[in-house]
Amino acid sequence: MGLVVIVFVVFLLLGMPIAFMLGLTGVAHLFAIGNPTFLSIIPQRMFGGVNQFSLLCIPFFVLAGDLMNKGGITERIMGFVRECVGFLRGGLAYAAVIVAMILSAILGSANAVAAILCAVLIAEMKKDGYDEDFSASLIASSGVLGPIIPPSVTFILYSVLTGTSVNKMFIAGIVPGILIGLGYILVIRYYTKKRNYPKIKEKFEPKEVFKAFVKAAPSLVVPVVIVGGVLGGVFTPTESGAVAVAIALISGLAYRTLKISELPEILLNTGITTAAIMFIVAFGNIIGWTLAIDQLPAKMAQGILGVTTNKNLVMLMILLALIIIGCVMEAFAALLIFVPVFAPIAKAVGIDPIHFGIIFSVMINIGLITPPVGMLLFVTSNISKVPLGKINKAILPFVGVAFVVTFILAFVPDLVMFLPNLIAK
């Protein structure tokens, strides 16, 4: 096993693409096990990893997001939210979090949410007197909501790896996403008072809010369809994604913000993004399979359960491990490697698989903004041109709040399971 760890760390330090890093580490693990005859089964395992019906919703969500982005969704949603909260001091910062939550229910991607907010808000926040480190850290933190508020590729992959319900994962992710967003708002409130950030407008104007709502209505319908359809049992996640694509396409053409000539490029981008995700899943399935052959999950379970069978202590141990993992490893890699290891342990001590899946997914996504290697820190720094060192320091309050909320969710499972249990009844 030592050889496998060395190979993985070397590939990680060399910056090898995630898919190849996972696949080659899995191959190294097969040689370490001492049974290279398993090599002939690798293509079958790769195909089996992506040949899952639940994964079919990924291209629909990606395509819906691309269509809405090209169709001017962000500007219309931002206009509506600005009218709603612009009369508050620090209103533009509050608007950033609220818009991120709405976009997250459409795009499902941390990078996409952060990139769009950077393009729309960085210059505007600077003009209004917001400190650049605060603006960049706020946007990076808000991007984390992308893979937490459903639809979420992270939830889909967890469901595929563990055999849990995608529907229930989507439903269970709503409350955690909202609570983390509210936690960010508390941080904004503190800094708004401390630094005296400005208002966007002097007073709340219902007429202007209504006008902005009418303009944004088609954009706001998409997250309602995706989340509401799954919540109400009207659609499966895949069907809701397909309906969201239809609404996004129709609204974009109706508003004339989307051109037919742009569709080939959008479809190509969707294909590339989906292929990249499937590529990672296929190669990640190799290492998941080799860990199962080596019985590593069972060995780790025996080791941990030999120390304690208290589910709260086991949850605490896993959370502490995930903090370290999130600081040094990309979210997809962490998901594909450690879900097969930790999920059986959680199940063995009586932790609900849906509850554990939400906590695991949230923790590794917080890693996207955790220094030193959080991916969103680099994305935001590159787009906003704010030095990485400044963002790393300014983002710590947002990271701290996200961790506090997640620990509360971990040890008060009813907060996570309330909606899934309510709808199941």
KESEFI-470633 format. One line per 10 residues: number of its first residue (from 1); for each residue x negated, z, y negated of N, C-alpha, C, CB. Coordinates in pm, whole numbers. Each point is the difference from the previous one (the first is absolute). Glycine has a CB too. Layout:
KESEFI-470633
NUM	X,Z,Y,X,Z,Y,X,Z,Y,X,Z,Y | ...
//
This chain:
KESEFI-470633
1	-82,0,121,82,0,-121,-86,0,-126,179,120,125 | -300,-61,-113,-91,4,-115,-36,-138,-49,-89,214,85 | 68,-309,11,-33,-138,-36,113,-63,-80,-141,-20,206 | 264,47,-166,116,-57,-68,8,50,-144,121,-15,220 | -145,143,-240,3,59,-135,-108,-63,-87,90,216,93 | -209,-233,-37,-111,-61,-74,34,-143,-41,-164,145,124 | 218,-222,-28,38,-139,-28,104,-5,-111,-49,-64,239 | 149,152,-230,107,1,-100,-55,34,-138,165,66,178 | -248,37,-187,-56,43,-129,-87,-110,-60,6,239,77 | -87,-304,6,-87,-108,-49,83,-114,-56,-175,62,169
11	278,-103,-96,87,-108,-47,71,40,-129,33,-78,237 | 7,206,-245,69,50,-119,-92,-6,-122,142,150,144 | -266,-105,-126,-97,0,-110,-39,-141,-42,-85,220,81 | 85,-314,15,-33,-139,-31,114,-72,-72,-150,-3,200 | 265,67,-207,114,-63,-67,64,-111,79,-106,58,-212 | 96,-51,344,59,-103,85,152,0,-15,-191,22,163 | 256,-139,-164,146,-4,-7,65,88,107,-16,-232,-91 | 127,295,54,63,100,87,28,-54,139,101,103,-201 | -45,-223,209,39,-55,130,-120,-10,94,184,-129,-112 | -294,71,64,-118,-16,84,-62,135,34,-41,-225,-104
21	44,317,6,-55,133,25,75,69,114,-68,17,-242 | 200,-25,241,80,63,105,-21,-69,134,169,66,-171 | -168,-200,169,-15,-74,125,-135,22,65,155,-169,-91 | -262,158,14,-135,16,55,-26,144,45,-80,-186,-148 | 138,282,75,-13,140,44,70,19,134,-10,78,-240 | 126,-142,256,70,8,128,-80,-62,114,214,-7,-125 | -278,-107,97,-85,-64,102,-118,92,36,66,-230,-87 | -128,290,-15,-110,93,26,46,117,85,-106,-65,-217 | 230,109,192,56,111,77,16,-39,147,119,82,-205 | -79,-207,231,14,-45,139,-135,6,73,190,-151,-70
31	-296,109,2,-134,7,62,-42,146,19,-63,-220,-107 | 100,307,12,-36,141,13,73,65,118,-40,11,-248 | 165,-57,271,76,50,115,-66,-43,129,211,-7,-134 | -279,-108,130,-72,-48,118,80,-92,88,-126,207,-8 | 227,-272,-50,82,-93,78,25,-126,-81,109,192,122 | -211,-279,-136,16,-122,-80,96,-101,58,-229,37,-76 | 277,-14,201,99,-93,57,130,-2,-82,-99,39,229 | 119,69,-305,118,6,-86,-5,-103,-113,21,243,55 | -139,-300,-78,-15,-97,-110,95,-118,15,-239,68,-21 | 267,-105,143,87,-116,24,145,27,-41,-149,-66,188
41	184,193,-207,138,36,-35,19,6,-152,18,129,215 | -129,-137,-290,8,15,-145,98,-97,-66,-235,79,5 | 232,-209,27,97,-91,-64,145,41,26,-166,-183,25 | 193,229,98,135,44,33,41,121,-84,-31,-88,232 | -63,183,-250,29,119,-79,22,-36,-147,-136,139,160 | 58,-234,-211,17,-42,-139,137,-63,-21,-247,-35,-19 | 286,-52,111,131,-65,-12,112,104,14,-95,-214,94 | 78,306,0,101,104,19,17,87,-123,-54,-1,242 | -54,20,-318,7,83,-120,88,-59,-108,-225,79,53 | 228,-211,-63,80,-64,-106,133,-54,51,-212,-59,-116
51	228,55,248,124,-53,59,106,110,5,-132,-166,137 | 167,216,-257,97,108,-13,109,-44,-97,-177,176,49 | 303,-161,-8,111,-43,-86,0,73,-134,133,-51,205 | -172,180,-204,3,79,-124,-91,-58,-107,51,200,136 | -158,-270,-94,-94,-56,-98,57,-123,-71,-187,86,141 | 298,-139,-90,56,-121,-58,48,21,-143,67,-71,229 | -35,198,-266,50,23,-136,-111,-7,-104,180,144,96 | -306,-135,-55,-111,0,-96,-2,-127,-85,-131,143,157 | 133,-263,-96,-3,-120,-86,119,-10,-94,-125,-113,179 | 242,163,-138,117,-4,-88,-21,88,-124,147,-43,199
61	-202,166,-178,-23,88,-113,-108,-56,-91,69,196,140 | -173,-254,-81,-107,-60,-80,55,-116,-83,-171,67,173 | 252,-152,-109,56,-115,-71,97,43,-110,-25,-136,209 | 110,236,-181,93,50,-102,-78,52,-121,168,60,178 | -276,13,-152,-83,52,-108,-63,-111,-83,-45,199,137 | -7,-302,-70,-61,-113,-71,102,-74,-86,-167,-24,186 | 286,3,-129,105,-69,-75,44,80,-123,76,-107,214 | -62,237,-197,42,84,-112,-108,8,-107,143,133,155 | -268,-128,-112,-110,6,-96,-8,-128,-82,-126,152,156 | 135,-266,-88,-2,-128,-72,126,-18,-86,-137,-98,187
71	245,162,-147,126,-15,-72,14,91,-120,98,-68,212 | -205,134,-253,4,83,-121,67,134,18,1,-208,-125 | -4,260,250,66,128,28,-54,113,-85,40,-79,231 | -173,87,-244,-62,116,-65,44,14,-145,-195,-25,153 | 198,-87,-224,36,5,-142,143,50,-18,-160,-188,-47 | 254,140,132,140,40,-15,20,146,38,70,-236,46 | -134,278,61,10,141,40,-65,90,-104,-1,-68,242 | -116,28,-291,-70,79,-102,86,13,-125,-221,-77,91 | 287,-32,-132,86,4,-118,113,100,17,-56,-237,-46 | 116,240,164,109,93,28,-49,144,-1,114,-176,135
81	-225,203,-67,-51,137,8,-47,50,-136,-69,-42,237 | 6,-45,-314,-43,38,-135,119,46,-85,-191,-164,16 | 301,94,-5,120,38,-76,54,135,46,54,-243,-33 | -71,273,162,52,126,55,-83,121,-40,90,-130,192 | -223,116,-193,-86,118,-23,-88,-13,-124,0,37,244 | 14,-147,-318,-88,-24,-114,12,101,-111,13,-234,56 | 101,307,-64,19,97,-106,-75,131,26,224,-103,-44 | -276,118,166,-78,119,36,-145,-18,-44,152,46,195 | -216,65,-237,-142,-8,-31,-77,-27,129,27,158,-197 | -116,-257,194,-68,-42,122,87,-93,84,-127,213,-2
91	228,-274,-60,97,-82,72,-61,-115,77,161,62,-171 | -267,-122,117,-61,-113,69,-66,44,131,-38,-111,-221 | -17,232,222,-60,54,123,107,30,103,-189,97,-133 | 301,-37,88,111,24,92,52,-133,55,62,210,-126 | -54,-310,39,49,-131,42,-89,-59,109,96,-36,-228 | -227,59,218,-94,-54,100,34,52,140,-180,-15,-176 | 209,145,187,32,60,131,134,-51,51,-133,205,-61 | 233,-209,-27,134,-44,42,-3,-146,44,105,166,-158 | -173,-251,81,-11,-142,37,-76,-13,132,4,-67,-244 | -108,149,262,-76,-4,126,90,34,118,-208,63,-123
101	299,34,105,90,39,109,97,-114,33,-18,240,-72 | 66,-310,-32,91,-112,24,-75,-116,67,139,68,-199 | -258,-99,147,-80,-108,58,-38,31,144,-88,-55,-227 | 63,183,255,-38,40,135,109,-30,101,-143,179,-97 | 269,-168,52,113,-30,87,21,-150,18,105,213,-72 | -189,-292,7,7,-146,13,-125,-55,67,145,-11,-205 | -261,59,157,-128,-59,41,-59,67,124,-39,-60,-237 | 50,193,245,-53,72,115,-151,-2,10,208,-54,113 | -278,22,-222,-146,-13,4,-61,74,-117,20,-223,114 | -117,309,-85,-69,76,-105,-77,-92,-93,-18,195,155
111	-54,-290,-98,-80,-91,-83,88,-83,-92,-171,-10,182 | 285,-39,-129,88,-84,-81,60,79,-116,52,-137,202 | -5,259,-175,59,83,-105,-103,32,-108,159,99,167 | -280,-57,-124,-105,35,-97,-44,-120,-82,-76,181,154 | 62,-297,-89,-45,-121,-71,102,-42,-105,-126,-73,203 | 256,78,-168,105,-40,-94,5,97,-118,132,-103,189 | -138,232,-162,5,99,-108,-121,-12,-92,129,154,150 | -245,-182,-91,-121,-20,-82,21,-117,-96,-144,92,186 | 195,-201,-133,19,-121,-83,100,23,-112,-55,-139,199 | 159,220,-171,108,18,-96,-26,114,-98,157,-89,171
121	-221,199,-124,0,124,-78,-132,40,-65,175,68,151 | -288,-105,-91,-128,51,-51,-18,-29,-148,-97,-32,226 | 114,-92,-267,-21,-37,-141,104,69,-88,-95,-223,71 | 219,232,-23,106,60,-80,-23,150,-19,159,-174,85 | -204,242,21,-26,144,-11,-119,27,-91,93,32,230 | -193,-119,-226,-114,15,-89,43,-16,-146,-154,-86,180 | 240,-12,-205,50,-25,-135,80,119,-53,7,-246,50 | 65,314,40,81,115,-41,-78,130,-7,193,-114,101 | -324,110,-75,-83,118,-18,-26,83,124,88,2,-223 | -52,-54,340,-30,72,124,-148,-15,34,237,-37,84
131	-298,144,-34,-140,-7,42,-14,-93,119,-40,233,-84 | -65,-315,86,-14,-100,105,-16,61,138,-101,-150,-168 | 33,264,178,-17,63,131,133,52,54,-235,61,-62 | 318,-6,-28,133,48,41,87,-116,45,-19,193,-160 | 20,-302,84,83,-116,32,-38,-59,135,24,-49,-245 | -155,29,267,-46,-61,125,29,91,120,-179,-121,-128 | 155,251,111,24,92,112,149,12,31,-207,127,-63 | 291,-132,-41,145,4,20,47,-122,79,26,128,-214 | -76,-245,178,42,-123,67,-50,-4,144,-2,-118,-221 | -122,159,244,-53,5,137,83,95,86,-231,-52,-86
141	262,170,30,79,99,75,141,-53,29,-131,184,-108 | 189,-250,10,135,-55,19,0,-108,109,54,50,-240 | -166,-122,253,-10,-102,104,17,55,140,-149,-126,-151 | 109,253,170,12,63,133,145,6,46,-205,135,-49 | 298,-134,-45,141,6,38,43,-127,75,44,145,-200 | -118,-255,181,32,-127,64,20,9,149,-126,-108,-177 | 29,164,251,17,9,145,70,128,47,-204,-136,19 | 258,216,-112,71,122,39,151,-18,-13,-197,137,-73 | 242,-188,-42,142,-28,-17,33,-126,80,5,108,-231 | 95,-102,319,30,-117,85,47,-120,-81,59,155,183
151	-87,-277,-136,-62,-36,129,-151,24,-4,180,-171,39 | -238,204,74,-141,33,6,-64,-59,124,45,210,-128 | -150,-287,108,-74,-54,114,-61,112,83,-49,-209,-130 | 5,315,61,-57,116,71,102,59,96,-148,48,-197 | 272,-31,153,104,55,87,27,-92,119,102,115,-197 | -102,-245,170,26,-97,107,-108,9,107,116,-153,-163 | -244,157,119,-110,7,96,2,131,78,-136,-147,-150 | 167,257,83,10,128,70,109,-8,107,-78,124,-206 | 191,-183,172,111,-12,95,-39,-83,121,161,21,-190 | -236,-130,165,-45,-86,110,-98,76,90,31,-203,-145
161	-121,281,85,-101,72,77,59,114,82,-164,-59,-175 | 274,118,128,54,119,66,135,-22,65,-124,133,-164 | 186,-249,140,131,-27,59,114,73,-69,-116,-36,212 | 95,80,-336,106,68,-74,85,-103,-75,-144,206,-24 | 255,-161,-32,95,-90,-68,-49,-35,-140,189,101,132 | -197,-232,-160,-36,-45,-134,106,43,-100,-124,-196,96 | 251,186,-58,110,40,-88,-17,145,-45,152,-163,116 | -176,252,-19,-12,142,-34,-124,27,-85,118,58,213 | -225,-131,-188,-121,16,-82,29,-41,-144,-147,-42,201 | 218,-68,-218,36,-46,-135,85,105,-71,-9,-241,78
171	109,292,-8,91,98,-60,-77,129,-34,195,-98,130 | -282,141,-39,-74,124,-21,-102,-12,-114,30,52,241 | -70,-172,-276,-101,-17,-104,55,9,-141,-121,-140,158 | 254,140,-174,59,-3,-134,-29,128,-77,180,-149,87 | -151,265,-26,-18,128,-70,-148,26,-33,203,89,119 | -297,-107,-24,-141,21,-36,-46,-87,-116,-42,59,236 | 84,-187,-237,-40,-89,-109,51,50,-134,-1,-190,159 | 127,233,-162,60,51,-125,-70,128,-43,222,-102,62 | -250,194,32,-63,127,-36,-142,-20,-55,137,113,177 | -212,-205,-119,-134,-28,-53,11,-60,-139,-89,-34,233
181	186,-56,-252,23,-56,-134,33,108,-101,79,-210,105 | 6,307,-66,33,112,-90,-122,86,-28,234,0,89 | -319,15,12,-125,75,-20,-87,-67,-105,10,80,236 | -19,-212,-231,-76,-74,-102,59,21,-139,-61,-172,173 | 195,178,-179,66,19,-130,-36,136,-60,189,-147,76 | -206,249,8,-44,131,-49,-140,-8,-59,144,111,172 | -233,-187,-106,-135,-19,-53,6,-71,-136,-94,-9,235 | 178,-95,-242,16,-74,-126,50,93,-110,47,-212,127 | 49,296,-94,57,92,-99,-109,92,-56,222,-8,119 | -308,57,-31,-109,89,-43,-93,-72,-98,13,124,220
191	-56,-245,-182,-94,-73,-84,66,-52,-128,-127,-65,207 | 257,36,-200,71,-44,-120,0,109,-106,144,-150,141 | -118,273,-98,-2,113,-95,-141,28,-49,200,98,115 | -296,-105,-24,-139,32,-36,-58,-102,-97,-28,110,224 | 59,-239,-202,-63,-107,-78,96,-65,-101,-151,-41,194 | 275,89,-196,98,-47,-98,20,-151,6,-64,191,-146 | 94,-241,267,25,-142,16,133,-38,-67,-130,0,216 | 144,-126,-262,113,-37,-86,127,-36,78,-166,-81,-164 | 274,65,85,126,-55,51,-3,-152,-16,127,214,-58 | -48,-284,140,14,-145,-16,104,-29,-108,-64,-38,243
201	171,119,-246,107,-17,-98,51,137,-40,64,-226,96 | 10,234,-204,38,128,-57,118,66,73,-83,-83,-217 | 178,5,265,117,62,62,55,-87,115,54,109,-221 | 28,-45,304,63,-67,111,117,-83,-51,-69,184,158 | 73,-313,-121,104,-91,-48,74,-61,120,-135,-51,-210 | 254,101,240,76,-46,117,23,-152,3,109,222,3 | -81,-281,-120,26,-145,-4,-122,-79,45,163,36,-187 | -281,6,140,-124,-69,39,-31,20,148,-86,29,-233 | 116,91,282,-19,28,142,88,-92,84,-57,241,-52 | 182,-259,11,92,-86,75,-48,-145,-1,189,153,-58
211	-233,-201,-60,-51,-137,-9,-120,-20,93,81,-14,-237 | -173,111,236,-119,-9,85,38,6,147,-137,107,-180 | 241,-27,213,46,11,138,56,-133,49,49,242,-36 | 29,-308,-48,58,-130,37,-110,-101,32,201,47,-145 | -307,-47,64,-112,-92,23,-73,33,129,-24,-29,-246 | 13,159,276,-79,43,115,80,9,129,-143,124,-156 | 276,-136,146,87,24,116,-39,-77,126,180,42,-163 | -203,-175,155,-38,-71,123,-130,54,62,113,-202,-91 | -205,245,5,-125,57,51,24,133,69,-125,-116,-183 | 216,196,126,28,132,56,82,-8,128,-11,93,-231
221	78,-207,253,82,-16,122,-88,-4,124,172,-125,-133 | -293,70,122,-85,-18,118,-36,133,66,-92,-206,-105 | 39,307,31,-27,128,68,125,66,54,-195,28,-148 | 309,-47,79,126,56,49,37,-63,134,77,40,-237 | -96,-171,249,30,-70,125,-93,48,111,80,-201,-130 | -210,207,100,-97,38,103,24,142,49,-166,-154,-104 | 170,250,10,13,140,38,144,33,38,-190,58,-153 | 285,-103,72,140,30,28,49,-63,128,37,17,-242 | -82,-140,269,42,-66,123,-47,73,124,-4,-214,-121 | -121,262,116,-54,76,114,66,136,10,-219,-121,-23
231	236,188,-94,65,132,-1,141,-7,58,-135,61,-201 | 209,-164,163,138,-11,44,18,-59,138,57,-23,-235 | -168,-16,297,10,-60,133,56,-140,-2,27,225,89 | -20,-286,-209,53,-136,-12,-101,-101,52,139,70,-198 | -267,-47,168,-106,-90,40,-105,74,82,40,-141,-205 | -109,68,289,-127,48,52,-104,-24,-110,64,-49,246 | -181,111,-240,-103,-27,-101,-32,-149,-13,-94,225,46 | 90,-296,67,-31,-143,-5,111,-76,-72,-129,20,213 | 253,12,-183,113,-67,-66,4,31,-148,128,9,214 | -158,116,-251,1,36,-143,-107,-76,-75,88,227,57
241	-202,-249,9,-106,-79,-62,42,-143,-24,-167,147,110 | 237,-205,-12,47,-138,-13,103,-12,-112,-42,-37,244 | 133,134,-254,100,-1,-107,-68,16,-136,172,96,158 | -274,-9,-164,-74,21,-125,-68,-129,-45,-37,241,63 | -16,-318,31,-61,-129,-32,104,-92,-62,-166,26,188 | 286,-32,-128,106,-87,-52,40,39,-142,83,-34,235 | -67,166,-259,38,47,-134,-110,-30,-101,141,182,103 | -266,-156,-64,-113,-25,-90,-9,-147,-36,-122,194,100 | 143,-280,-2,-7,-145,-25,112,-46,-91,-106,-30,224 | 228,73,-195,116,-41,-81,-12,50,-144,142,1,207
251	-180,128,-223,-9,56,-135,-112,-65,-79,90,217,85 | -202,-246,-20,-111,-65,-69,36,-138,-49,-156,129,141 | 227,-205,-57,43,-135,-39,109,6,-107,-59,-84,229 | 149,183,-216,110,12,-97,-53,35,-139,153,72,186 | -255,14,-191,-58,39,-129,-100,-104,-52,31,240,65 | -59,-338,19,-96,-106,-33,-141,54,-26,189,-131,-95 | -219,245,158,-135,56,-8,-81,-38,124,86,191,-140 | -19,-254,235,-64,-45,122,28,-148,17,22,229,107 | -128,-305,-80,14,-144,15,-14,-40,147,-90,-35,-234 | 166,-67,273,-10,-52,137,-144,-41,31,239,-79,-11
261	-308,26,-88,-138,-47,20,-96,114,33,47,-187,-157 | -6,311,126,-86,116,28,16,52,143,15,59,-242 | 91,-103,311,29,54,133,-111,-25,103,239,-32,-53 | -298,-90,57,-107,-20,99,-115,100,-16,60,-241,5 | -100,268,-129,-108,95,-24,41,142,42,-83,-143,-191 | 208,180,160,49,132,37,4,16,151,136,8,-211 | -86,-110,281,7,5,146,-140,6,62,216,-129,-8 | -310,55,-52,-137,3,50,-60,140,-17,-26,-245,-57 | 47,306,-61,-51,135,-24,61,101,96,-34,-59,-240 | 164,43,267,68,87,96,-61,-15,139,211,-15,-135
271	-236,-110,174,-61,-25,131,-138,61,12,129,-210,14 | -209,197,-120,-136,55,1,4,153,9,-82,-197,-135 | 168,259,52,10,146,0,48,52,135,46,-5,-245 | 57,-60,300,53,41,130,-105,-18,110,231,-61,-76 | -301,-51,72,-104,-26,101,-110,106,-6,50,-246,-13 | -87,286,-109,-104,101,-15,43,133,62,-78,-113,-210 | 206,150,187,52,124,58,3,-9,152,138,39,-205 | -89,-152,257,9,-17,146,-138,-3,64,215,-125,-31 | -310,67,-42,-138,-6,50,-55,142,19,-35,-222,-116 | 61,307,17,-46,139,9,70,72,115,-43,1,-248
281	174,-24,262,76,65,108,-52,-45,136,202,13,-149 | -228,-143,164,-48,-53,128,-133,62,39,119,-214,-46 | -215,216,-47,-131,57,30,7,152,13,-108,-191,-120 | 196,253,38,14,144,10,58,44,133,30,7,-244 | 49,-94,306,57,33,130,-108,12,108,210,-117,-69 | -322,48,46,-111,10,98,-52,143,6,-63,-240,-44 | 35,297,-74,-58,135,0,104,103,45,-158,-67,-184 | 285,45,149,104,90,49,8,-1,152,127,-38,-211 | -142,-81,268,4,-17,145,-121,66,67,125,-215,-31 | -244,197,-26,-121,59,60,3,152,-8,-130,-205,-61
291	188,258,-48,13,147,-10,92,52,110,-37,-11,-250 | 143,-66,280,92,41,108,-70,-5,136,195,-86,-135 | -276,-20,157,-73,-12,127,-94,120,19,13,-253,-14 | -78,290,-96,-96,111,4,68,136,-2,-165,-146,-113 | 299,145,103,82,122,-4,-40,94,-114,28,-20,246 | -75,-39,-357,-42,82,-113,116,79,-61,-179,-166,-46 | 298,105,27,111,80,-53,30,123,86,95,-208,-97 | -95,189,231,28,112,90,-109,106,-9,123,-157,154 | -248,113,-164,-112,95,-9,7,81,-130,-141,-154,139 | 173,85,-250,11,70,-127,118,97,1,-104,-197,-117
301	213,152,177,118,87,10,-32,126,77,149,-200,-11 | -221,184,122,-38,117,81,-90,93,-80,18,-138,208 | -111,80,-285,-91,81,-80,72,79,-107,-177,-166,44 | 266,100,-118,73,67,-108,100,100,56,-27,-203,-145 | 101,163,249,100,89,57,-64,117,73,155,-193,22 | -283,175,14,-73,112,59,-32,107,-103,-96,-156,166 | 93,117,-293,-27,96,-109,130,64,-47,-200,-135,-72 | 305,53,52,129,51,-46,111,-97,38,-113,120,-191 | 231,-64,216,120,-83,23,101,20,-111,-37,14,248 | -4,60,-353,87,21,-115,10,-130,-79,-61,245,-10
311	182,-300,-5,12,-132,-60,-40,-1,-148,181,-50,163 | -165,163,-232,-42,5,-140,-153,-6,-12,206,133,-55 | -275,-63,145,-147,-5,-1,-50,-139,40,-8,245,54 | 73,-304,45,-38,-136,41,23,-98,-115,58,55,241 | 55,-44,-309,27,-86,-115,-106,20,-108,247,8,51 | -285,117,-77,-102,28,-101,-134,-63,38,117,214,-57 | -155,-204,184,-125,-60,46,1,-151,-17,-26,187,165 | 139,-249,-132,11,-146,-14,-5,-40,-148,136,-10,213 | -67,86,-299,1,-30,-143,-142,7,-58,234,90,-17 | -309,13,54,-138,13,-49,-86,-115,49,25,250,-5
321	-2,-291,131,-74,-115,53,35,-127,-76,-6,109,225 | 134,-125,-259,44,-121,-70,-52,-6,-143,204,-2,142 | -224,118,-205,-60,0,-134,-140,-60,6,134,204,-64 | -212,-161,164,-137,-52,17,4,-148,35,-80,227,75 | 168,-263,19,12,-140,42,39,-88,-118,64,74,232 | 33,-29,-312,46,-78,-113,-106,-22,-106,224,87,44 | -318,7,-54,-107,-11,-101,-103,-107,36,33,241,-54 | -44,-275,182,-108,-89,42,47,-126,73,-142,201,16 | 272,-212,12,46,-111,83,122,-68,-60,-89,115,200 | 96,-247,-185,113,-79,-46,126,37,79,-155,-189,-67
331	271,180,0,126,51,57,37,-68,132,75,50,-230 | -82,-184,236,37,-71,123,-89,41,117,82,-192,-138 | -212,202,111,-94,39,106,33,140,50,-179,-146,-101 | 205,239,8,33,137,37,128,4,84,-112,84,-208 | 209,-164,169,127,-5,71,-19,-47,144,117,-46,-216 | -187,-64,233,-16,-61,133,-88,83,92,32,-222,-106 | -127,296,48,-91,79,83,58,137,33,-192,-120,-104 | 251,186,4,32,142,18,145,29,37,-178,44,-161 | 270,-137,140,137,24,46,4,20,152,88,-137,-192 | -156,50,272,2,24,145,-66,132,41,-4,-246,31
341	-80,303,-119,-68,126,31,86,119,-39,-221,-112,-32 | 273,112,-92,69,117,-52,148,7,37,-161,-5,-186 | 227,-109,200,145,2,28,34,73,131,19,-217,-124 | -93,194,235,31,75,123,-21,151,-16,-66,-201,131 | -33,240,-213,-25,143,-23,118,61,-74,-250,-39,-6 | 296,-31,-99,114,49,-77,124,12,88,-95,-105,-208 | 117,6,292,117,2,89,-8,115,99,20,-248,-24 | -143,277,71,-19,105,100,36,138,-53,-180,-138,101 | 166,161,-233,32,131,-57,139,3,-63,-244,37,-41 | 321,-146,58,138,1,-45,25,-51,-140,26,186,149
351	-122,-259,-206,21,-60,-132,76,-130,19,-212,107,-93 | 319,-125,18,82,-121,11,-85,-124,-31,207,131,-64 | -202,-236,147,-82,-120,-23,27,-68,-135,-2,-32,245 | 128,35,-292,32,-59,-130,-63,83,-112,217,-93,93 | -200,223,-85,-60,90,-99,-152,-17,-4,188,164,35 | -249,-165,82,-146,-16,5,-42,-137,-54,-9,155,197 | 87,-257,-165,-34,-134,-48,0,-9,-151,97,-92,207 | 1,157,-271,5,0,-146,-120,74,-58,251,-10,8 | -280,127,45,-113,79,-52,-130,-75,20,123,213,50 | -143,-270,68,-122,-76,27,-13,-118,-96,12,68,243
361	96,-143,-259,-3,-118,-86,-27,36,-145,159,-112,156 | -94,218,-204,-22,42,-139,-144,44,-21,240,70,-16 | -292,7,111,-137,52,-15,-104,-112,-5,71,207,121 | -60,-305,-33,-102,-105,-1,17,-91,-121,-10,8,249 | 132,-16,-304,19,-81,-121,-48,73,-125,194,-110,110 | -188,243,-110,-62,74,-110,-150,-27,0,179,180,13 | -234,-208,105,-142,-36,9,-35,-123,-82,-4,99,227 | 105,-183,-258,-24,-118,-82,-45,35,-142,169,-121,137 | -137,245,-182,-40,41,-135,-95,119,3,218,-84,-85 | -268,117,204,-90,114,13,-145,-47,-12,167,120,145
371	-242,-71,-244,-142,-36,-9,-72,45,127,7,19,-253 | -113,-86,298,-73,-104,-74,39,-145,35,-185,163,-11 | 259,-185,121,19,-140,43,146,-44,-3,-201,26,144 | 286,44,-219,140,-42,-8,12,-142,-51,65,236,-39 | 0,-322,117,8,-142,-33,65,-25,-135,11,-49,243 | 96,123,-275,71,-22,-125,-85,35,-122,212,45,120 | -308,43,-102,-90,33,-111,-81,-123,-40,-14,240,79 | -33,-314,20,-79,-121,-27,90,-110,-57,-160,60,187 | 280,-76,-129,93,-103,-47,34,24,-147,94,-26,233 | -56,150,-264,40,34,-137,-117,-13,-97,173,154,91
381	-291,-110,-49,-118,-9,-87,-32,-146,-30,-89,215,95 | 94,-301,7,-32,-142,-20,98,-69,-93,-100,-3,227 | 228,33,-213,101,-67,-81,5,57,-142,133,-45,208 | -140,178,-218,14,64,-131,-129,4,-80,180,137,98 | -295,-160,-30,-132,8,-62,-35,142,-45,29,-237,-74 | 40,337,129,-34,139,-26,-106,42,102,233,51,-95 | -345,10,52,-107,37,94,52,88,113,-164,-15,-186 | 113,-12,306,46,72,119,-21,150,-13,-52,-202,136 | -60,242,-196,-29,143,-16,107,72,-80,-241,-53,14 | 292,-12,-119,106,60,-81,129,17,80,-102,-101,-205
391	136,-2,284,123,7,80,-12,108,106,41,-245,-40 | -157,255,104,-21,99,106,26,142,-50,-168,-152,105 | 128,179,-228,19,134,-57,144,21,-44,-237,1,-75 | 295,-101,8,135,15,-55,108,2,106,-80,-114,-203 | 51,59,320,104,-13,103,18,127,82,-51,-241,11 | -41,336,-24,4,120,84,131,79,-13,-247,12,-22 | 304,6,-99,130,71,-7,111,-71,77,-68,86,-222 | 70,-219,218,102,-76,74,-22,14,151,20,-163,-191 | -145,157,234,-31,18,142,40,140,45,-191,-164,-18 | 159,264,-66,33,139,33,150,20,17,-202,73,-123
401	281,-128,31,145,13,8,53,-70,125,14,10,-251 | -67,-129,282,44,-73,120,-29,81,127,-40,-219,-120 | -76,283,125,-34,82,116,92,122,10,-239,-76,-17 | 267,141,-96,88,118,1,139,-38,52,-128,99,-195 | 183,-208,145,132,-46,45,-2,-30,149,47,-96,-228 | -154,31,275,-8,-37,141,-11,122,90,-108,-215,-66 | 32,317,23,-11,123,79,136,70,7,-243,25,-68 | 317,-25,-43,135,59,2,88,-76,99,-24,74,-240 | 18,-207,235,79,-82,93,-40,26,145,23,-174,-179 | -152,199,200,-49,22,137,55,128,60,-208,-124,-59
411	221,228,-25,41,130,53,146,34,-29,-235,74,-28 | 304,-165,-42,146,13,-17,61,-132,49,-21,163,-201 | 25,-183,332,40,-130,56,141,-43,-37,-152,48,185 | 240,48,-219,138,-38,-36,4,-90,-124,80,216,99 | -180,-204,-188,-5,-87,-117,-16,-147,42,-101,188,-135 | 25,-210,241,-24,-136,50,115,-45,89,-247,38,-13 | 294,52,99,94,-38,105,146,9,-42,-168,76,163 | 194,-27,-285,139,18,-44,77,-132,5,-73,188,-148 | 22,-291,84,71,-128,-3,12,-66,137,-81,-28,-232 | -29,19,312,14,-60,134,101,74,87,-236,-77,-16
421	235,210,11,95,78,80,142,-17,-49,-180,165,48 | 196,-171,-181,133,-16,-58,62,-133,40,-68,144,-193 | -12,-250,185,52,-133,31,19,-18,150,-115,-90,-204 | 28,156,284,14,-9,146,132,63,46,-251,8,23 | 298,90,-101,128,66,37,119,-89,-38,-106,227,-31
//
